[in-house]
Amino acid sequence: MSEPQRIAKLLARAGIASRREIERMIEDRRIAIDGVPLETPATIVTSLKGITVDGNPVAAAEPTRLFRYHKPTGLLTAERDMKGRATIYDKFPPGLPRTVPVGRLDLNTEGLLLMTTDGALKRRLELPSTGVPRSYRARAYGPVTQAQLEELIHGIEIDGVRYGQIDANLERRTGTNVWIEMTLKEGKNREVRRVLEHLGLRVSRLIRTRYGPFALEDLPPGEVEEVKQHELVAFQKELGKAKPVVEAAPKVQGTALRKYWRITPSKAVPRAVAKPTTPTPRAPKPRPAR
């Protein structure tokens, strides 16, 4: 008997889908145990025995597999689209196992997209606290200096959203365009585009070139290549040793420091004040008799 765990985690480990997608499947009553549809993703199980998805038994988890995919522009990073637009799954070569994407690339963003059979690995790679670096090359129009890009290493706040450290370098200029290399560790929604647009640039092309130790290299657009098992195992070991990344707090003082750390200022404790005491009158000395 294996260790008890939430069914969403177990099914993600088996490569059924991401945890979030599994939660939606449970809401739609697509997942059942012994024929009884589940009502909550908080269900605790110890094995896949009796679990079905759309009426089909779930097979035991196989060894984790990871694939490099060169996503072209014009494809959604999704399993399906309500508007009927093409997705990455529509263009995958035949014969691939059931996989889930590690992170997402926008419709018009191209480059490296990691695909894995292990939902738990997907989540581990995506968490900002894990600190797995992702690198991009962006072609943009507009003036920008290396000094401006270097300021991004301290992070930046845009419209109330805080973006962490970004290592950005001006690669080259070609006419009115610039090529910029950027490496970040959070991967928030449209992060690269929003940061560059905030600097006054208009992004015309965006390519992800690396995710952790896995690089796009010369993989042709639309092609898929599996990461060698020994490379994946070595990476998982290093990932397990990684300490959570915590961004340093800004140097602020006084009320700003209390606001950032949510420190409640201690209430002033009034000092004890000695109560005035009335001196005890002394008894008069007896006068000597005359």
MARFIRO-380421 format. One record per residue (C-alpha): residue in three letters; residue number from 0; x, y negated, z negated. Coordinates in nm, 2 decimals. Layout:
BEGIN
 residu num      X      Y      Z
    ALA NUM      X      Y      Z
...
***
This chain:
BEGIN
 residu num      X      Y      Z
    MET   0   0.00   0.00   0.00
    SER   1   0.14  -0.34   0.10
    GLU   2   0.13  -0.66  -0.10
    PRO   3  -0.21  -0.83  -0.12
    GLN   4  -0.24  -1.13   0.11
    ARG   5  -0.49  -1.35   0.28
    ILE   6  -0.64  -1.19   0.59
    ALA   7  -0.56  -1.50   0.81
    LYS   8  -0.19  -1.45   0.72
    LEU   9  -0.20  -1.08   0.79
    LEU  10  -0.37  -1.12   1.12
    ALA  11  -0.13  -1.40   1.22
    ARG  12   0.16  -1.17   1.14
    ALA  13   0.00  -0.91   1.37
    GLY  14   0.00  -1.16   1.65
    ILE  15  -0.38  -1.19   1.68
    ALA  16  -0.37  -1.58   1.67
    SER  17  -0.25  -1.87   1.46
    ARG  18  -0.39  -1.90   1.11
    ARG  19  -0.60  -2.20   1.22
    GLU  20  -0.74  -2.01   1.51
    ILE  21  -0.82  -1.71   1.29
    GLU  22  -1.01  -1.93   1.05
    ARG  23  -1.22  -2.05   1.35
    MET  24  -1.28  -1.68   1.45
    ILE  25  -1.40  -1.60   1.10
    GLU  26  -1.64  -1.89   1.11
    ASP  27  -1.77  -1.75   1.44
    ARG  28  -1.81  -1.41   1.27
    ARG  29  -1.57  -1.24   1.52
    ILE  30  -1.37  -1.07   1.25
    ALA  31  -1.51  -0.79   1.04
    ILE  32  -1.40  -0.53   0.78
    ASP  33  -1.58  -0.19   0.80
    GLY  34  -1.83  -0.35   1.03
    VAL  35  -1.92  -0.64   0.80
    PRO  36  -1.84  -0.98   0.94
    LEU  37  -1.62  -1.19   0.71
    GLU  38  -1.74  -1.52   0.57
    THR  39  -1.42  -1.67   0.44
    PRO  40  -1.06  -1.68   0.54
    ALA  41  -0.96  -1.65   0.18
    THR  42  -1.04  -1.28   0.18
    ILE  43  -0.76  -1.08   0.03
    VAL  44  -0.65  -0.75   0.19
    THR  45  -0.36  -0.51   0.16
    SER  46  -0.37  -0.36   0.51
    LEU  47  -0.53  -0.38   0.86
    LYS  48  -0.73  -0.07   0.80
    GLY  49  -1.10  -0.12   0.90
    ILE  50  -1.04  -0.47   1.03
    THR  51  -1.18  -0.55   1.38
    VAL  52  -1.17  -0.85   1.60
    ASP  53  -1.46  -0.87   1.85
    GLY  54  -1.53  -0.51   1.76
    ASN  55  -1.18  -0.39   1.85
    PRO  56  -0.95  -0.24   1.58
    VAL  57  -0.64  -0.44   1.49
    ALA  58  -0.32  -0.25   1.55
    ALA  59  -0.04  -0.25   1.30
    ALA  60   0.21  -0.54   1.34
    GLU  61   0.50  -0.46   1.57
    PRO  62   0.85  -0.61   1.55
    THR  63   0.84  -0.99   1.60
    ARG  64   0.91  -1.10   1.96
    LEU  65   1.00  -1.45   2.08
    PHE  66   1.00  -1.59   2.43
    ARG  67   1.13  -1.90   2.60
    TYR  68   0.88  -2.05   2.85
    HIS  69   0.95  -2.34   3.08
    LYS  70   0.62  -2.52   3.07
    PRO  71   0.55  -2.73   3.39
    THR  72   0.35  -3.05   3.37
    GLY  73  -0.02  -3.03   3.43
    LEU  74  -0.09  -2.74   3.19
    LEU  75  -0.26  -2.75   2.85
    THR  76  -0.10  -2.58   2.56
    ALA  77  -0.42  -2.40   2.47
    GLU  78  -0.58  -2.06   2.51
    ARG  79  -0.88  -2.21   2.69
    ASP  80  -1.02  -2.55   2.79
    MET  81  -1.39  -2.65   2.77
    LYS  82  -1.34  -2.87   3.08
    GLY  83  -1.20  -2.59   3.28
    ARG  84  -0.85  -2.73   3.31
    ALA  85  -0.55  -2.49   3.36
    THR  86  -0.37  -2.37   3.05
    ILE  87  -0.04  -2.21   3.00
    TYR  88  -0.21  -1.87   2.96
    ASP  89  -0.35  -1.90   3.31
    LYS  90   0.00  -1.92   3.45
    PHE  91   0.19  -1.67   3.25
    PRO  92   0.34  -1.38   3.44
    PRO  93   0.15  -1.05   3.39
    GLY  94   0.27  -0.79   3.13
    LEU  95   0.33  -1.03   2.84
    PRO  96   0.20  -0.93   2.49
    ARG  97  -0.04  -1.15   2.30
    THR  98   0.16  -1.46   2.20
    VAL  99   0.10  -1.80   2.03
    PRO 100   0.28  -2.12   2.11
    VAL 101   0.53  -2.27   1.86
    GLY 102   0.42  -2.63   1.85
    ARG 103   0.25  -2.80   2.15
    LEU 104   0.36  -2.99   2.46
    ASP 105   0.12  -3.25   2.60
    LEU 106  -0.04  -3.21   2.94
    ASN 107   0.22  -3.42   3.11
    THR 108   0.52  -3.30   2.90
    GLU 109   0.74  -3.03   3.04
    GLY 110   1.02  -2.81   2.92
    LEU 111   1.09  -2.55   2.65
    LEU 112   0.79  -2.39   2.48
    LEU 113   0.86  -2.11   2.24
    MET 114   0.60  -1.83   2.24
    THR 115   0.59  -1.56   1.97
    THR 116   0.39  -1.26   1.87
    ASP 117   0.42  -1.35   1.50
    GLY 118   0.19  -1.62   1.37
    ALA 119   0.39  -1.64   1.04
    LEU 120   0.71  -1.72   1.24
    LYS 121   0.51  -1.98   1.44
    ARG 122   0.41  -2.16   1.12
    ARG 123   0.75  -2.14   0.97
    LEU 124   0.91  -2.30   1.28
    GLU 125   0.65  -2.58   1.29
    LEU 126   0.66  -2.69   0.93
    PRO 127   0.84  -3.03   0.89
    SER 128   0.98  -2.91   0.56
    THR 129   1.17  -2.64   0.74
    GLY 130   1.36  -2.90   0.93
    VAL 131   1.40  -2.71   1.26
    PRO 132   1.54  -2.97   1.51
    ARG 133   1.36  -3.02   1.85
    SER 134   1.54  -3.21   2.13
    TYR 135   1.40  -3.41   2.42
    ARG 136   1.51  -3.60   2.72
    ALA 137   1.29  -3.89   2.81
    ARG 138   1.29  -4.11   3.13
    ALA 139   1.14  -4.45   3.05
    TYR 140   1.11  -4.79   3.21
    GLY 141   1.20  -5.10   3.02
    PRO 142   1.49  -5.27   2.83
    VAL 143   1.64  -5.10   2.52
    THR 144   1.98  -5.10   2.35
    GLN 145   2.17  -4.83   2.18
    ALA 146   2.15  -5.04   1.86
    GLN 147   1.77  -5.03   1.87
    LEU 148   1.78  -4.65   1.92
    GLU 149   2.02  -4.60   1.63
    GLU 150   1.78  -4.78   1.39
    LEU 151   1.55  -4.48   1.44
    ILE 152   1.78  -4.27   1.22
    HIS 153   1.61  -4.44   0.93
    GLY 154   1.26  -4.34   1.04
    ILE 155   0.99  -4.58   1.15
    GLU 156   0.63  -4.66   1.07
    ILE 157   0.38  -4.72   1.35
    ASP 158   0.02  -4.81   1.29
    GLY 159   0.03  -4.67   0.94
    VAL 160   0.20  -4.34   1.05
    ARG 161   0.54  -4.27   0.91
    TYR 162   0.79  -4.09   1.14
    GLY 163   1.10  -3.93   0.99
    GLN 164   1.46  -3.95   1.11
    ILE 165   1.52  -3.95   1.48
    ASP 166   1.86  -3.92   1.64
    ALA 167   1.83  -4.11   1.96
    ASN 168   2.10  -4.19   2.22
    LEU 169   2.10  -4.39   2.55
    GLU 170   2.22  -4.12   2.80
    ARG 171   2.23  -4.33   3.11
    ARG 172   2.06  -4.60   3.32
    THR 173   1.94  -4.53   3.68
    GLY 174   1.81  -4.85   3.83
    THR 175   1.53  -4.99   3.62
    ASN 176   1.49  -4.66   3.43
    VAL 177   1.68  -4.52   3.13
    TRP 178   1.73  -4.17   3.02
    ILE 179   1.72  -4.12   2.64
    GLU 180   1.81  -3.81   2.44
    MET 181   1.62  -3.77   2.11
    THR 182   1.63  -3.51   1.83
    LEU 183   1.37  -3.49   1.56
    LYS 184   1.26  -3.25   1.29
    GLU 185   0.89  -3.32   1.24
    GLY 186   0.72  -3.31   1.58
    LYS 187   0.40  -3.51   1.50
    ASN 188   0.14  -3.56   1.77
    ARG 189   0.29  -3.75   2.06
    GLU 190   0.58  -3.86   1.84
    VAL 191   0.84  -3.92   2.11
    ARG 192   0.60  -4.12   2.34
    ARG 193   0.46  -4.33   2.05
    VAL 194   0.81  -4.42   1.92
    LEU 195   0.94  -4.52   2.26
    GLU 196   0.62  -4.71   2.35
    HIS 197   0.66  -4.90   2.02
    LEU 198   1.01  -5.01   2.14
    GLY 199   0.84  -5.15   2.45
    LEU 200   0.93  -4.86   2.69
    ARG 201   0.70  -4.68   2.93
    VAL 202   0.77  -4.31   2.94
    SER 203   0.74  -4.16   3.29
    ARG 204   0.89  -3.82   3.22
    LEU 205   0.94  -3.61   2.90
    ILE 206   1.12  -3.28   2.88
    ARG 207   1.18  -3.07   2.57
    THR 208   1.53  -2.92   2.61
    ARG 209   1.58  -2.74   2.28
    TYR 210   1.39  -2.60   1.98
    GLY 211   1.63  -2.49   1.70
    PRO 212   1.91  -2.28   1.85
    PHE 213   1.70  -2.19   2.16
    ALA 214   1.77  -2.40   2.47
    LEU 215   1.58  -2.45   2.80
    GLU 216   1.91  -2.43   2.99
    ASP 217   1.85  -2.34   3.36
    LEU 218   1.52  -2.14   3.31
    PRO 219   1.30  -2.23   3.62
    PRO 220   0.96  -2.40   3.57
    GLY 221   0.69  -2.14   3.50
    GLU 222   0.94  -1.87   3.41
    VAL 223   0.94  -1.67   3.08
    GLU 224   1.24  -1.50   2.92
    GLU 225   1.25  -1.30   2.60
    VAL 226   1.50  -1.40   2.33
    LYS 227   1.73  -1.10   2.25
    GLN 228   1.62  -0.92   1.94
    HIS 229   1.96  -0.95   1.77
    GLU 230   1.95  -1.33   1.83
    LEU 231   1.60  -1.35   1.68
    VAL 232   1.69  -1.15   1.38
    ALA 233   2.00  -1.36   1.31
    PHE 234   1.79  -1.68   1.34
    GLN 235   1.53  -1.55   1.11
    LYS 236   1.79  -1.48   0.84
    GLU 237   1.93  -1.83   0.87
    LEU 238   1.57  -1.97   0.86
    GLY 239   1.51  -1.78   0.54
    LYS 240   1.82  -1.94   0.38
    ALA 241   1.72  -2.29   0.49
    LYS 242   1.63  -2.52   0.20
    PRO 243   1.32  -2.75   0.24
    VAL 244   1.41  -3.08   0.40
    VAL 245   1.30  -3.38   0.18
    GLU 246   1.34  -3.72   0.33
    ALA 247   1.51  -3.97   0.10
    ALA 248   1.28  -4.22  -0.06
    PRO 249   1.32  -4.59   0.05
    LYS 250   1.53  -4.81  -0.18
    VAL 251   1.26  -5.01  -0.35
    GLN 252   1.22  -5.15  -0.70
    GLY 253   0.96  -5.26  -0.95
    THR 254   0.60  -5.22  -0.85
    ALA 255   0.70  -5.09  -0.50
    LEU 256   0.89  -4.80  -0.66
    ARG 257   0.59  -4.71  -0.88
    LYS 258   0.36  -4.73  -0.57
    TYR 259   0.59  -4.50  -0.36
    TRP 260   0.64  -4.24  -0.63
    ARG 261   0.29  -4.29  -0.78
    ILE 262   0.45  -4.37  -1.11
    THR 263   0.20  -4.50  -1.36
    PRO 264   0.37  -4.77  -1.57
    SER 265   0.37  -4.67  -1.93
    LYS 266   0.13  -4.87  -2.14
    ALA 267   0.30  -5.11  -2.38
    VAL 268   0.29  -4.97  -2.73
    PRO 269   0.23  -5.26  -2.98
    ARG 270   0.49  -5.28  -3.24
    ALA 271   0.38  -5.22  -3.59
    VAL 272   0.35  -5.55  -3.78
    ALA 273   0.40  -5.55  -4.15
    LYS 274   0.09  -5.67  -4.33
    PRO 275   0.16  -5.96  -4.55
    THR 276   0.16  -5.86  -4.91
    THR 277   0.06  -6.08  -5.21
    PRO 278   0.32  -6.07  -5.47
    THR 279   0.20  -5.92  -5.80
    PRO 280   0.19  -6.20  -6.06
    ARG 281   0.43  -6.13  -6.35
    ALA 282   0.29  -6.13  -6.70
    PRO 283   0.39  -6.44  -6.90
    LYS 284   0.66  -6.38  -7.15
    PRO 285   0.54  -6.41  -7.51
    ARG 286   0.64  -6.73  -7.68
    PRO 287   0.84  -6.70  -8.00
    ALA 288   0.64  -6.78  -8.32
    ARG 289   0.71  -7.11  -8.48
***
